[in-house]
């Protein structure tokens, strides 16, 4: 393992801890995501997916494994923020909730 791989692994461990804390907060209170931008969360998810593909292709399986949680978090943030946006639009247009 070279120095670059060790640096990426360390950064991914720190990121994993941060994402787990954020994920716990969102699961407890989904209203936290009201300030999240839908397109921003989607682009972040796509970018992290690109990093994951790169880690896999480079053979850095530790960073790849640690990054899966990060990828799941940003997918969850995208889905919840999209649901909040759709709910707000329905309320503004006085539409009934979907069945």
ZIFEN-V86707 format. One record per residue. N is the residue number from 0. RES is the residue in three letters. OMEGA is omega as a letter, one per 30 degrees, with the letter a starting at -180 (NA if undefined). BURIAL is 1 if it has 16 or more other C-alpha atoms within 10 Angstrom, else 0. D_CENTER is the distance of its C-alpha to the mean C-alpha in Angstrom with 2 decimals. Layout:
N;RES;OMEGA;BURIAL;D_CENTER  N;RES;OMEGA;BURIAL;D_CENTER
This chain:
0;UNK;a;0;27.44  1;UNK;a;0;27.76  2;UNK;l;0;26.75  3;UNK;l;0;23.82  4;UNK;l;1;22.32  5;UNK;l;0;22.96  6;UNK;l;0;21.33  7;UNK;l;1;18.11  8;UNK;l;1;18.25  9;UNK;l;0;18.90  10;UNK;l;0;16.08  11;UNK;l;1;13.61  12;UNK;l;1;15.33  13;UNK;l;0;15.00  14;UNK;l;1;11.27  15;UNK;l;1;11.06  16;UNK;l;0;13.25  17;UNK;a;0;11.41  18;UNK;l;1;8.07  19;UNK;l;0;10.54  20;UNK;l;0;12.33  21;UNK;a;0;9.65  22;UNK;l;1;8.83  23;UNK;l;0;12.63  24;UNK;a;0;13.21  25;UNK;l;1;11.21  26;UNK;l;0;12.98  27;UNK;a;0;16.17  28;UNK;a;0;15.98  29;UNK;l;0;13.86  30;UNK;l;0;15.91  31;UNK;a;0;13.95  32;UNK;a;1;11.68  33;UNK;a;0;14.95  34;UNK;a;0;14.65  35;UNK;l;1;11.32  36;UNK;a;0;12.31  37;UNK;a;1;11.50  38;UNK;l;0;12.31  39;UNK;l;0;10.45  40;UNK;l;1;7.00  41;UNK;a;1;8.45  42;UNK;l;0;9.86  43;UNK;l;1;7.06  44;UNK;a;1;5.61  45;UNK;l;0;9.39  46;UNK;a;0;10.08  47;UNK;l;1;8.10  48;UNK;l;1;9.78  49;UNK;l;0;12.89  50;UNK;a;1;12.70  51;UNK;l;1;12.47  52;UNK;l;0;15.43  53;UNK;l;0;17.20  54;UNK;a;1;16.96  55;UNK;a;0;18.33  56;UNK;l;0;21.04  57;UNK;a;0;22.06  58;UNK;l;0;22.47  59;UNK;a;1;20.26  60;UNK;l;0;19.26  61;UNK;l;1;18.42  62;UNK;l;1;15.63  63;UNK;a;1;14.58  64;UNK;l;0;14.60  65;UNK;a;1;12.84  66;UNK;l;1;9.98  67;UNK;l;0;9.50  68;UNK;l;1;8.10  69;UNK;l;1;5.47  70;UNK;l;1;4.98  71;UNK;l;1;5.46  72;UNK;a;1;3.40  73;UNK;l;1;1.05  74;UNK;l;1;4.66  75;UNK;l;1;5.97  76;UNK;l;1;5.52  77;UNK;a;1;7.03  78;UNK;a;0;9.54  79;UNK;l;1;10.59  80;UNK;l;1;11.07  81;UNK;l;1;12.92  82;UNK;l;0;14.97  83;UNK;l;1;15.86  84;UNK;l;1;16.98  85;UNK;l;0;19.03  86;UNK;l;0;20.55  87;UNK;l;0;21.59  88;UNK;l;0;23.17  89;UNK;l;0;25.07  90;UNK;a;0;26.36  91;UNK;a;0;27.53  92;UNK;l;0;29.30  93;UNK;l;0;30.71  94;UNK;l;0;29.58  95;UNK;l;0;29.66  96;UNK;a;0;26.51  97;UNK;a;0;25.74  98;UNK;NA;0;27.59
